[in-house]
């Protein structure tokens, strides 16, 4: 489990229970993980219309930042997602 998530556990819940509960949420979080992966795949594709923009390099860099953020979000989800 990510240290950031462990630091945000609810008050009064010990680390072992928090980790167990988070990992048990895999069933509920799996659809979210799939949507994030699909979005990441979509952002990584370069489309011909991207080059119609005056500053297509700026768009590629912006999309790259979004992909990095999606990677971070996916890293927070339980491993089995």
N, C-alpha and C positions, 0 to 999 in steps of 0.2 A: 504494500500500500504506500502511496505517495506521502511524504512527510507533511506536505501542505494539508492534505486531507486529515491526517492524524492530528495535526494541530487544531483543526476546526471541529473535532468531535464534540458531541453534545456534553454539557456539564454533567458530571456524575456517572459517565459511562467509561468503563476501563478500556484500555487499548485492545485487549484481546476480543472483547465483545464487539467493539466498534469495527474492528477488522473483519470479524466473522459476519456481522450484519451487512457490511458493505459488500463483501464477496457474495453473500446470499442474494443481493439485489441484481445479480447478473441477468436473471430472467427478465426483469423489468427494463434494465438498461441496454440490453442487446439491440433492440430496435433503434435506439438513439445512436449507438455505435455504428450501426449499418448506414444510417442516414449521414452521419459525419464522414464515413469512408466514401460514400457515393459523392458527397459534396467535394471532398478532397480530390477524387478522381476527375470530377468535372472541372475543377479549377486548374488542374495540371494539364489539361488538354489545350493546345493552342489552336484556335479556330481561324480560318481565313479572314473572317470579319474583324478579328482583333487588329489586323494590320490596316484597317480603314481608319483607325484612330490616329490623330496627329502624333500622339506620344504613346505608341504601343509598348515601348520599353517600360514606361511608367506603369502601365497596366500590368505587365508581366511581373514587375517587382511587387506591386500591390497584391496581386494574386499569390505570389510566393509568400508574402507575409501572412496571408490568410491561411495558406496551407500549413505554415509553421504553427499557427494558433490552433488549427484543427488537430495537428499532431500532439500538441500539449493537452488539449481536451481529451483526446483518446487515451493519453497516458494516465489520466486521472481515473478512467473507468476501470472496473474490475478486469482482471487479465483474461477471463474466459469470454469476454464480449468480443 
